[in-house]
Amino acid sequence: MNEEYDVIVLGTGLTECILSGIMSVKGKKVLHMDRNSYYGGESASITPLEDLYKRFSMPGSPPESMGKGRDWNVDLIPKFLMANGQLVRMLLITQVTRYLDFKVIEGSFVYKKGSIYKVPSTETEALASSLMGLFEKRRFRKFLVYVANFDENDPKTMEGVDPKKSTMRDVYKKFDLGQDVVDFTGHALALYRTDEYLDLPCVDTIHRIKLYSESLARYGKSPYLYPLYGLGELPQGFARLSAIYGGTYMLNKPIEEIVVENGKVVGVKSEGEIARCKQLICDPSYLMERAKKVGQVIRLICIMNHPIKNTSDANSCQIIIPQNQVNRKHDIYVCMISYAHNVAAQGKYVAIISTTVETNDPEKEVKPALDLLEPIEQKFVSISDLHEPTDMGTDSQVFISRTYDATTHFETTCDDIKDIYRRMTGTEFDFAEMERKQNDIFGDAADQ
């Protein structure tokens, strides 16, 4: 402990573990500590099932019908990986994929007027979809062709649209798309949480739809991937990466004080010893006085003995309930995985519902999602505060991550990682540079 480090990281959530791995790869001397006895923080997978019951203060023990407790690895937050997204790029470039196995999520669905439908994201699916009428299908097909061909550097592909001035509302009008089509396009393809994007420049939305389509094209069933044995495998994979490059890990380590001198962090005190550092990364729970509450998320972990109806008996799927379909300001998300992913006992399914809290009765807000899952064997409810840092951290050199939002993908988490990296180093995160460093090191190792 009584050593000097370049970076100390507190908390082993995915954000912190990725940054720990990246800083280690860059040659920084890293110490990574967590007050918990397990990896993952709020993005952990809880095993055995008995521990999940204890965490949620459920009376008694899991019934025998739940199978063996050690067969369960239950995520605390619902997240999938976009197959062509930023996190998969980070996994591939850092070669953390060596420690993980993934399965493709079997389907992506959207909610409309009480029923769910497969999300159409290709021209062929658009024409076959029961989500739209005949004329809407044709207009939506033209829209998808337009998005696929759209190139900011080629004005001919824009058809009069200015990517930095024309709003997405303008683009929807151009193709005469109805409200229901706009809902699933913006929320199930572009994966926006609210409708604020409609009056912003269209270029970001077009890129998001392209990402969805490109991710879908990689594996065919859906654009999403999921790690076997649960999301908790992800932070552990990046922890291994950090260790390979000399990072030091300490779990079950109480944090007594973050030592600051003249407004700048100089170390962390634990069990009477001080580890000194130049920079500190932590999740908000370690420095609540430097974070502010910006909302709440409700999550319901639901255990079932059946797949969700009308999903073709899929062992895994995502369902998005667009805000307008249920008179809300935020979407409701459902992620389902099962025994097929080594996260549940044989024949069992785990669905996690999440949304941003809008009222004083959060459980009532997610009733449309709960109705899709019935019957439910067991339910675990959590309401978590959303926090973000109150300052950039450049003066204090204390860099605080954001808590995980209600979305069911890691793109917003990766944006936070890149933002913290930029504030710590003064440069943008460069995927190509990281890849070169990895190739150089592994190439040297192969030559020895």
C-alpha positions in Angstrom: 0.0 0.0 0.0 2.7 2.5 1.0 3.7 3.1 -2.6 3.4 5.8 -5.3 1.0 5.0 -8.2 0.2 6.9 -11.3 -3.5 6.1 -11.0 -5.6 4.6 -8.2 -9.0 3.3 -9.2 -11.8 2.7 -6.6 -14.7 0.4 -7.5 -14.7 -2.5 -9.9 -17.7 -1.6 -12.1 -17.2 -2.0 -15.8 -16.4 1.7 -16.4 -13.6 1.6 -13.7 -12.2 -1.8 -14.9 -12.0 -0.7 -18.5 -10.2 2.5 -17.6 -7.9 0.5 -15.2 -7.0 -1.8 -18.1 -6.5 1.1 -20.6 -4.3 3.0 -18.2 -2.2 -0.1 -17.5 -1.8 -0.8 -21.3 -0.6 2.8 -21.6 2.2 2.0 -19.1 0.7 3.6 -16.0 1.3 2.1 -12.6 -2.2 1.3 -11.4 -3.7 0.3 -8.0 -7.3 -0.9 -8.2 -9.3 -1.3 -4.9 -12.9 -2.2 -4.1 -14.6 -2.2 -0.7 -16.7 -5.2 -1.9 -15.4 -8.8 -1.9 -16.5 -9.3 -5.6 -15.9 -7.7 -9.0 -18.5 -5.6 -10.8 -19.9 -3.1 -8.4 -23.4 -2.1 -9.7 -22.7 -4.1 -12.9 -22.0 -7.4 -11.0 -23.6 -10.8 -11.5 -24.7 -12.2 -8.2 -24.1 -15.9 -7.4 -25.2 -18.1 -5.8 -29.0 -17.4 -5.9 -29.0 -17.3 -2.1 -26.9 -14.2 -2.2 -29.4 -12.5 -4.4 -32.1 -13.2 -1.8 -29.9 -11.7 0.9 -29.1 -8.7 -1.2 -32.8 -7.8 -1.6 -33.6 -8.9 2.0 -36.0 -11.5 0.8 -37.4 -13.7 3.6 -36.4 -17.4 3.7 -34.3 -19.3 1.1 -34.9 -19.9 -2.6 -37.5 -22.7 -3.1 -36.3 -26.1 -4.4 -38.0 -25.3 -7.7 -35.3 -22.8 -8.4 -32.7 -25.6 -8.7 -29.1 -25.3 -7.4 -28.1 -21.9 -6.2 -24.7 -22.1 -7.8 -26.3 -22.4 -11.2 -27.4 -18.8 -11.1 -25.4 -15.7 -12.1 -28.0 -12.9 -11.9 -27.1 -9.4 -13.3 -28.0 -6.4 -11.3 -28.4 -4.2 -14.4 -29.8 -5.2 -17.8 -27.2 -4.6 -20.6 -26.4 -6.1 -24.0 -23.4 -5.4 -26.2 -24.0 -4.0 -29.7 -22.1 -6.4 -32.0 -20.5 -3.5 -33.9 -20.5 -1.1 -30.9 -17.8 0.6 -29.0 -17.5 -2.0 -26.2 -17.0 -4.8 -28.6 -14.2 -2.8 -30.3 -12.6 -2.2 -26.9 -12.8 -6.0 -26.2 -11.3 -6.9 -29.5 -8.5 -4.3 -29.5 -7.5 -5.2 -25.9 -7.9 -8.9 -26.6 -10.0 -9.3 -23.5 -12.2 -11.6 -25.7 -9.6 -14.3 -24.8 -11.3 -14.5 -21.4 -14.9 -14.5 -22.5 -17.5 -16.4 -24.6 -20.6 -14.7 -26.1 -23.9 -15.7 -27.4 -26.1 -13.8 -29.9 -29.4 -12.5 -28.4 -32.1 -14.2 -30.4 -34.5 -11.3 -31.1 -35.2 -7.6 -30.8 -38.8 -6.6 -30.3 -40.8 -3.4 -30.0 -44.1 -2.7 -28.2 -47.1 -1.3 -30.0 -50.6 -1.0 -28.6 -50.3 -3.8 -26.1 -48.5 -6.3 -28.4 -44.9 -6.9 -29.3 -43.4 -7.1 -32.8 -40.0 -8.0 -34.2 -38.0 -4.9 -35.0 -37.7 -4.6 -38.8 -34.2 -3.2 -39.6 -33.6 -4.4 -43.2 -35.5 -3.8 -46.4 -36.7 -7.5 -46.5 -37.9 -7.4 -42.9 -39.7 -4.0 -43.5 -41.7 -5.5 -46.3 -42.6 -8.6 -44.3 -43.4 -6.8 -40.9 -46.8 -6.9 -39.4 -45.9 -3.7 -37.5 -46.9 -1.5 -40.5 -49.5 -1.3 -43.2 -48.6 -1.8 -46.9 -48.0 1.8 -47.8 -46.0 2.4 -44.6 -43.8 -0.6 -45.4 -42.9 0.9 -48.7 -42.1 4.3 -47.3 -40.0 2.8 -44.4 -38.2 0.6 -46.9 -37.2 3.7 -48.9 -36.1 5.3 -45.6 -33.8 2.4 -44.8 -32.3 2.4 -48.3 -31.6 6.1 -47.8 -30.0 5.6 -44.4 -27.8 2.7 -45.7 -26.6 4.9 -48.6 -26.1 8.1 -46.6 -22.6 9.5 -46.8 -21.7 12.8 -45.3 -18.9 13.2 -47.8 -21.1 12.6 -50.8 -23.9 15.3 -51.3 -25.6 13.1 -53.9 -26.6 10.6 -51.1 -28.1 13.3 -48.9 -31.0 14.2 -51.3 -31.1 17.7 -50.1 -30.7 16.9 -46.4 -28.0 18.9 -44.5 -26.7 16.4 -41.9 -25.7 19.2 -39.5 -28.8 21.4 -39.9 -31.7 19.3 -41.0 -33.5 17.8 -37.9 -34.5 14.1 -37.7 -38.1 15.4 -37.6 -37.4 16.9 -41.1 -36.1 13.5 -42.4 -39.1 11.6 -41.1 -41.4 14.1 -42.9 -39.4 13.7 -46.1 -40.4 10.0 -46.1 -43.9 10.7 -44.7 -43.4 8.2 -41.8 -46.2 7.9 -39.3 -46.0 8.3 -35.6 -45.8 4.5 -34.8 -42.9 4.1 -37.3 -41.2 7.2 -35.9 -41.5 5.6 -32.4 -39.8 2.3 -33.2 -37.2 3.9 -35.5 -36.0 6.4 -32.9 -36.3 4.1 -29.9 -35.8 0.5 -31.1 -33.3 1.2 -33.9 -31.5 4.5 -33.0 -32.0 3.6 -29.3 -32.8 7.0 -28.0 -34.3 7.2 -24.5 -36.5 10.2 -25.1 -37.8 12.2 -28.1 -35.5 15.2 -27.6 -33.4 13.9 -30.6 -36.2 14.8 -33.0 -35.3 18.5 -33.1 -31.5 17.9 -33.2 -29.3 17.6 -36.4 -30.1 14.2 -38.0 -26.5 13.0 -38.5 -26.2 11.3 -35.1 -29.5 9.5 -35.5 -28.5 8.2 -39.0 -25.2 6.9 -37.6 -27.1 5.2 -34.8 -29.4 3.4 -37.2 -26.4 2.4 -39.3 -24.8 1.0 -36.2 -27.9 -1.1 -35.4 -28.1 -2.4 -39.0 -24.3 -3.2 -39.2 -24.5 -4.9 -35.8 -27.5 -7.0 -37.0 -25.7 -7.9 -40.2 -22.8 -9.5 -38.2 -24.8 -12.4 -36.8 -28.4 -12.1 -38.2 -30.7 -12.8 -35.2 -30.3 -9.5 -33.5 -27.6 -6.8 -33.1 -26.9 -7.8 -29.5 -24.3 -10.1 -27.8 -24.3 -11.3 -24.2 -21.4 -12.9 -22.2 -21.9 -16.4 -20.9 -22.1 -16.5 -17.1 -23.3 -12.9 -16.9 -22.2 -9.3 -17.2 -19.9 -9.7 -14.2 -17.5 -11.5 -16.6 -16.8 -8.2 -18.4 -15.1 -6.2 -15.5 -13.2 -9.3 -14.5 -11.9 -9.6 -18.1 -10.5 -6.1 -18.0 -9.2 -6.6 -14.5 -7.1 -9.5 -16.0 -5.9 -7.2 -18.7 -4.7 -4.6 -16.1 -3.0 -7.4 -14.1 -1.1 -8.5 -17.3 0.3 -5.0 -17.5 1.3 -4.8 -13.9 -1.9 -3.5 -12.3 -2.4 -4.4 -8.6 -5.9 -5.4 -7.4 -7.2 -5.4 -3.9 -10.8 -6.6 -3.1 -12.6 -6.3 0.3 -10.5 -3.2 1.0 -12.1 -0.5 3.1 -11.5 3.1 2.0 -11.0 5.3 5.0 -10.1 8.6 3.2 -9.3 10.1 -0.1 -6.4 12.3 0.7 -6.4 15.8 -0.9 -3.8 18.5 -0.5 -4.2 22.0 -1.9 -7.3 20.9 -3.8 -5.6 18.1 -5.5 -5.7 14.3 -4.8 -2.5 12.8 -3.5 -3.5 9.4 -2.2 -6.0 7.0 -0.7 -6.0 5.8 3.0 -7.0 2.3 3.8 -6.5 0.4 7.0 -4.1 3.0 8.3 -1.8 3.0 5.2 -1.7 5.6 2.4 -1.2 4.7 -1.2 -0.1 7.9 -3.1 -1.2 8.7 -6.6 -1.3 11.4 -9.3 -4.8 10.7 -10.5 -7.9 9.0 -9.0 -10.8 7.3 -10.8 -13.9 6.2 -8.8 -17.6 5.6 -9.0 -19.9 8.1 -7.3 -20.4 6.0 -4.2 -16.8 6.7 -3.1 -17.2 10.5 -3.3 -20.8 11.5 -3.0 -19.9 15.0 -2.1 -18.5 15.5 -5.6 -21.5 14.0 -7.4 -25.1 15.2 -7.9 -28.3 13.2 -8.3 -29.9 13.6 -11.7 -32.7 11.1 -11.5 -33.7 7.5 -10.6 -33.9 4.2 -12.3 -36.2 1.3 -11.3 -35.1 -2.2 -12.2 -37.1 -5.4 -11.7 -35.4 -8.7 -11.9 -38.0 -11.3 -12.7 -37.5 -15.1 -12.6 -39.8 -17.2 -14.8 -40.1 -20.8 -16.0 -41.1 -19.8 -19.6 -39.9 -17.5 -22.4 -41.8 -14.3 -23.1 -44.9 -14.8 -25.2 -44.8 -13.9 -28.9 -41.0 -14.1 -29.1 -41.0 -17.4 -31.0 -39.9 -19.1 -27.7 -36.6 -17.2 -27.8 -34.1 -18.1 -25.0 -33.1 -14.4 -25.1 -34.5 -11.1 -26.4 -34.8 -7.4 -25.9 -38.2 -5.6 -25.9 -38.4 -1.8 -26.0 -41.6 0.0 -25.1 -41.4 3.4 -26.7 -42.5 6.3 -24.4 -45.4 7.4 -26.6 -46.9 4.0 -26.5 -47.5 4.2 -22.8 -47.8 8.0 -22.3 -44.4 8.5 -20.7 -41.3 10.6 -21.2 -38.9 7.7 -21.1 -38.8 4.2 -22.7 -39.3 1.0 -20.8 -36.8 -1.8 -21.5 -37.0 -5.5 -21.0 -33.9 -7.8 -21.3 -34.3 -11.5 -21.1 -31.6 -14.2 -20.9 -31.9 -17.8 -19.6 -30.3 -21.1 -18.6 -28.9 -21.1 -22.2 -26.4 -18.4 -21.1 -25.3 -20.1 -17.9 -27.1 -17.5 -15.7 -30.0 -19.6 -14.5 -30.9 -23.2 -13.5 -32.2 -25.5 -16.3 -35.5 -24.3 -17.7 -35.4 -20.9 -16.0 -35.5 -17.4 -17.5 -34.4 -14.1 -16.1 -36.0 -10.9 -17.4 -34.9 -7.5 -16.2 -37.2 -4.5 -16.6 -35.7 -1.0 -16.4 -36.8 2.6 -16.9 -36.2 6.1 -15.7 -38.5 6.9 -12.7 -41.1 9.6 -13.5 -43.6 9.4 -10.6 -44.0 8.5 -7.0 -45.2 5.0 -7.9 -42.3 3.5 -10.0 -43.7 0.0 -10.0 -46.9 1.1 -11.5 -44.8 2.8 -14.3 -43.5 -0.6 -15.5 -46.8 -2.4 -15.4 -47.0 -2.7 -19.3 -43.7 -4.6 -19.2 -44.7 -6.8 -16.2 -47.9 -7.8 -18.1 -45.7 -9.2 -20.9 -43.9 -11.5 -18.5 -46.7 -13.1 -16.5 -46.6 -15.5 -14.8 -43.5 -14.5 -12.7 -42.1 -16.9 -10.1 -40.0 -14.4 -8.1 -39.4 -10.6 -8.4 -36.6 -8.4 -7.0 -37.2 -4.7 -7.1 -34.5 -1.9 -6.8 -34.7 1.8 -7.2 -31.3 3.5 -7.7 -30.3 7.1 -7.8 -28.5 8.3 -10.9 -25.4 10.3 -10.2 -22.9 12.3 -12.3 -19.8 14.3 -11.3 -20.2 18.0 -10.3 -17.0 19.0 -12.1 -14.6 17.9 -14.8 -11.9 16.7 -12.3 -9.1 18.5 -14.1 -8.2 20.7 -11.1 -8.5 18.0 -8.4 -7.4 15.1 -10.7 -10.4 13.1 -9.3 -12.4 11.6 -12.1 -15.8 10.3 -11.2 -17.9 8.0 -13.4 -21.6 8.2 -14.1 -24.0 5.6 -12.7 -25.5 3.2 -15.2 -28.7 4.5 -16.9 -31.8 2.6 -17.8 -30.7 1.7 -21.4 -30.1 -1.9 -22.3 -26.8 -1.4 -24.2 -23.3 -0.1 -23.2 -23.0 2.7 -25.7 -23.6 5.4 -23.1 -21.2 3.7 -20.7 -18.5 3.8 -23.4 -19.2 7.5 -24.0 -18.5 8.0 -20.3 -15.3 6.0 -20.5 -14.0 8.1 -23.5 -15.0 11.3 -21.7 -13.1 10.4 -18.6 -10.1 9.3 -20.7 -10.1 12.7 -22.5 -10.2 14.6 -19.2 -7.4 12.5 -17.7 -5.0 12.6 -20.7 -6.1 15.7 -22.6 -6.4 13.6 -25.8 -9.3 11.8 -27.4 -9.5 8.0 -27.0 -7.8 6.5 -30.0 -8.9 2.9 -30.9 -6.0 2.6 -33.5 -3.4 3.7 -30.9 -4.6 1.1 -28.4 -4.5 -1.6 -31.1 -0.9 -0.7 -32.0 0.2 -0.9 -28.4 -1.4 -4.3 -28.0 0.1 -5.6 -31.3 3.5 -4.3 -30.3 3.5 -6.0 -26.8 2.0 -9.3 -28.0 4.4 -9.3 -31.0 7.4 -8.8 -28.7 6.1 -11.6 -26.5 5.8 -13.9 -29.4 9.4 -13.2 -30.5 10.9 -14.1 -27.2 
